[in-house]
């Protein structure tokens, strides 16, 4: 296989100052990748899995991939790298374990890039492209797309929206994480006198069904309909329910945040009201503090949005629980249909600025995220829904008894994380202020106004100093 050369440029040159100016750890946090969701631990030691790989010998070109995943996903990345080497005979692949630290900050990646030792391939949440392109951290992939006849329209629309920023393409979405399908405990529904074959379609129906499920005694909620304020964290929760109410988190195509949108505030008011109805967040006692699995596995929660690994985990830990799957409920009149609250998480592959072998890196990225062989290998070895809509593996994913509802959610999804330069800061403020509102420390409107004020200030600072 001949790897064609192509001239690729970044938005501007990258320096150590770009990566580390503006306050040390705080600056790094502003660059940190926040993945779609943090999966509740399976108990495996990520470091012990050793998701590294030496390159195959005797190849014309060698590329290095920074693998920020541990455990099963990290091992899957290694397996995909081996499959790529089997697919062609010119490019060898080194996989280096480069775990994120703290608030998902990719410290090893930043340090390597600042020191002129960038890897050839990195993984990131595509929503970081507005910040990372401004800092000159990513190569523009548009010339590769144009040369190879690849169209954004051939990806799922929501993936295409995340991959492109200001009319240029910066990454390829190989993991299209649908956040979230909606699951209900049919066994618990039947026990509480509800129809186990009829899940809620609206938020109002969630409330009605929760009244039949909730069990609160002596200030402790030992059984609840759901925990809407903890959908993998407060930030993910307000994204999910804000969209499900029909709200707008930012003005698309701009850097303007709108957390105080009326419908977003209504969603937070509902979350806070629900928490109060069971005695407050601290009163929920459906699982022991030492539980390492998702609490839905206890059988004491009626409804939840789940990521794929946790759904499989729940089925393994509680095989007698009958679980139904559907699209996320919505709340009219702001929203109009089930699944409207879903949004794209997952991971994209990109070429860091200063990568020594960008053309070979592109061949790997194209194989992993676009080719028939690569998308099939990703599904086999890692198991995430793919972002390339034309890939044949989608038919198998859609028919899968577990993954099918994720594929359905993805195919109908319209929302992404806010594509703004300070998305990570925005998410951190949401995490803090949403919790404050749910705990009754501030009103939902006050919380969202605080988020807006702080985020606008940070966006102005970022525009000044990067």
LOFILUM-786771 format. One line per 5 residues: number of its first residue (from 1); for each residue x, y, z of C-alpha. Coordinates in steps of 0.5 Angstrom, whole numbers, plus 500, padded with zeros to 3 digits. Example, Ala and Ser with C-alpha at 12.3 -4.5 7.8 and 13.67 -1.06 7.14 Angstrom:
<recs>
1> 525 491 516 | 527 498 514
</recs>
This chain:
<recs>
1> 500 500 500 | 503 507 498 | 502 512 503 | 501 519 499 | 504 525 502
6> 499 531 503 | 501 538 506 | 497 539 512 | 497 545 516 | 495 547 523
11> 491 554 525 | 498 557 528 | 504 554 531 | 504 551 537 | 509 553 543
16> 510 550 550 | 507 557 552 | 501 556 549 | 500 549 553 | 502 552 559
21> 500 559 560 | 495 562 563 | 495 559 570 | 498 552 570 | 493 547 573
26> 487 551 571 | 490 552 564 | 491 545 563 | 484 543 566 | 481 548 561
31> 484 544 555 | 482 537 559 | 477 532 555 | 471 530 558 | 469 524 555
36> 461 522 554 | 460 519 560 | 464 516 566 | 463 509 566 | 462 506 573
41> 468 502 575 | 468 494 573 | 473 493 578 | 479 492 573 | 485 495 574
46> 486 500 568 | 494 500 569 | 494 492 570 | 492 491 563 | 498 495 560
51> 494 497 554 | 501 498 550 | 504 495 544 | 510 495 540 | 510 496 533
56> 511 491 528 | 518 490 525 | 520 491 518 | 515 497 516 | 517 503 512
61> 513 507 517 | 512 507 524 | 506 511 528 | 505 512 535 | 498 512 538
66> 497 515 545 | 492 511 548 | 488 514 554 | 484 508 555 | 485 503 560
71> 482 496 562 | 477 493 556 | 477 499 552 | 485 500 552 | 486 493 550
76> 481 494 544 | 485 500 542 | 491 495 542 | 487 490 538 | 485 495 533
81> 492 497 532 | 494 490 531 | 488 489 526 | 491 495 522 | 498 492 521
86> 495 486 519 | 491 490 514 | 497 493 510 | 504 492 511 | 507 499 510
91> 505 502 517 | 507 499 524 | 504 502 530 | 506 503 537 | 501 504 542
96> 503 508 548 | 499 508 554 | 497 516 556 | 492 516 561 | 488 522 563
101> 489 525 570 | 485 529 574 | 479 532 571 | 480 528 564 | 486 532 563
106> 491 529 558 | 497 531 561 | 502 526 557 | 499 529 551 | 500 536 553
111> 507 535 555 | 509 531 549 | 506 536 544 | 510 542 548 | 516 539 548
116> 516 537 540 | 515 530 541 | 508 529 539 | 505 523 537 | 502 521 531
121> 494 520 533 | 491 522 539 | 484 521 542 | 479 527 544 | 472 529 545
126> 470 532 539 | 467 538 543 | 474 540 545 | 476 542 537 | 474 550 538
131> 479 551 544 | 484 546 541 | 484 549 534 | 485 556 537 | 491 553 541
136> 494 550 534 | 493 543 537 | 490 539 531 | 492 538 524 | 486 540 519
141> 483 534 516 | 479 537 511 | 485 536 505 | 485 529 507 | 477 528 506
146> 477 532 500 | 483 528 497 | 480 521 498 | 473 523 497 | 470 522 504
151> 464 526 505 | 461 529 512 | 454 527 510 | 456 520 510 | 457 520 518
156> 451 521 522 | 449 528 522 | 450 529 529 | 457 526 528 | 459 531 522
161> 457 537 527 | 462 535 532 | 467 533 527 | 467 540 523 | 468 547 526
166> 468 553 522 | 468 550 516 | 474 545 517 | 474 538 519 | 479 536 525
171> 477 529 527 | 474 523 526 | 468 520 530 | 470 513 531 | 466 512 538
176> 459 515 537 | 456 514 544 | 449 516 544 | 447 519 551 | 442 516 553
181> 437 511 551 | 432 510 557 | 431 503 561 | 426 501 566 | 426 496 571
186> 420 491 568 | 421 487 575 | 420 493 579 | 414 496 575 | 410 490 576
191> 412 489 583 | 409 497 584 | 403 495 580 | 405 499 574 | 404 496 567
196> 411 493 566 | 410 493 558 | 409 501 558 | 415 506 560 | 414 513 560
201> 414 517 554 | 414 524 558 | 417 527 564 | 410 528 567 | 409 520 566
206> 416 519 570 | 413 523 575 | 407 519 576 | 410 513 575 | 415 515 580
211> 410 516 585 | 408 509 585 | 415 506 586 | 418 511 591 | 419 508 598
216> 421 514 603 | 421 512 611 | 425 515 617 | 428 520 612 | 431 515 607
221> 429 513 600 | 430 506 600 | 427 505 593 | 426 511 587 | 423 512 581
226> 430 515 578 | 435 519 580 | 435 525 575 | 440 529 578 | 445 524 577
231> 445 522 570 | 453 520 570 | 454 527 574 | 450 534 574 | 453 537 568
236> 451 531 564 | 444 531 567 | 443 538 565 | 445 537 558 | 440 531 558
241> 434 534 561 | 435 541 558 | 435 538 551 | 429 533 553 | 425 539 555
246> 427 543 549 | 432 547 552 | 438 551 548 | 445 550 552 | 448 555 547
251> 447 558 540 | 450 554 535 | 455 557 531 | 457 562 536 | 461 562 542
256> 455 564 546 | 452 560 552 | 445 560 554 | 444 556 561 | 439 561 563
261> 434 559 557 | 427 558 560 | 427 551 558 | 433 549 561 | 431 552 568
266> 425 549 568 | 429 542 567 | 433 544 573 | 427 546 577 | 424 539 575
271> 431 536 577 | 431 540 584 | 423 538 585 | 424 531 584 | 430 531 589
276> 426 534 594 | 420 529 593 | 424 524 596 | 427 528 602 | 433 531 598
281> 439 528 594 | 443 525 601 | 436 521 603 | 437 517 597 | 439 510 600
286> 438 505 594 | 445 502 595 | 451 501 600 | 457 506 599 | 462 501 597
291> 458 499 591 | 462 499 585 | 457 497 580 | 452 502 577 | 446 503 583
296> 441 501 577 | 444 494 579 | 441 493 586 | 434 493 583 | 431 499 587
301> 431 504 582 | 425 504 577 | 428 508 571 | 435 510 568 | 439 512 562
306> 445 508 562 | 452 507 557 | 453 500 554 | 458 498 559 | 454 499 565
311> 448 496 562 | 452 490 560 | 454 490 568 | 447 490 570 | 445 484 566
316> 451 480 569 | 450 482 576 | 442 482 576 | 440 477 571 | 433 476 574
321> 432 483 573 | 427 484 566 | 430 491 563 | 426 494 558 | 429 499 553
326> 426 505 549 | 428 512 547 | 429 518 553 | 422 521 555 | 421 528 553
331> 417 534 556 | 412 538 552 | 411 543 550 | 418 545 549 | 420 538 546
336> 416 534 541 | 418 527 541 | 422 521 545 | 429 521 544 | 430 529 543
341> 434 530 550 | 439 525 547 | 446 528 545 | 453 525 543 | 459 523 547
346> 464 519 545 | 471 519 542 | 474 522 536 | 481 521 533 | 485 527 531
351> 493 528 528 | 496 533 534 | 500 539 531 | 507 537 530 | 506 529 529
356> 512 526 525 | 508 522 520 | 501 525 519 | 500 522 512 | 501 515 515
361> 497 517 521 | 491 519 517 | 491 512 514 | 490 509 521 | 485 514 522
366> 481 513 516 | 481 505 517 | 479 506 524 | 473 510 523 | 471 510 516
371> 473 503 512 | 469 497 512 | 475 493 516 | 476 498 521 | 469 500 523
376> 468 492 524 | 474 491 528 | 472 497 532 | 466 494 534 | 469 487 535
381> 474 489 539 | 472 495 543 | 464 495 542 | 462 502 541 | 457 504 536
386> 461 507 530 | 460 514 527 | 460 513 520 | 453 512 517 | 455 508 511
391> 459 503 515 | 456 496 513 | 457 494 521 | 451 499 523 | 446 493 520
396> 449 488 525 | 449 494 531 | 442 496 529 | 440 488 530 | 444 487 537
401> 439 486 542 | 443 490 547 | 446 496 542 | 440 496 538 | 437 502 542
406> 443 506 542 | 444 505 535 | 436 508 534 | 438 513 539 | 444 515 535
411> 440 515 528 | 435 520 531 | 440 524 535 | 440 532 534 | 444 535 540
416> 452 535 541 | 456 538 547 | 456 545 546 | 461 547 541 | 465 553 544
421> 472 555 546 | 471 554 554 | 466 548 553 | 470 544 559 | 470 550 563
426> 462 551 562 | 461 543 564 | 465 544 570 | 461 550 572 | 455 546 571
431> 457 541 575 | 458 545 581 | 452 550 580 | 447 544 578 | 449 540 585
436> 448 547 589 | 441 548 586 | 439 540 587 | 441 541 594 | 437 547 595
441> 443 552 596 | 441 556 590 | 435 557 586 | 435 554 579 | 435 560 576
446> 440 563 580 | 445 557 579 | 444 558 571 | 445 565 571 | 452 564 575
451> 454 559 570 | 453 564 565 | 456 570 568 | 462 565 570 | 463 562 563
456> 462 569 559 | 468 571 563 | 472 565 562 | 470 566 554 | 473 573 554
461> 479 571 558 | 480 565 553 | 480 570 547 | 485 575 550 | 490 570 552
466> 488 563 549
</recs>
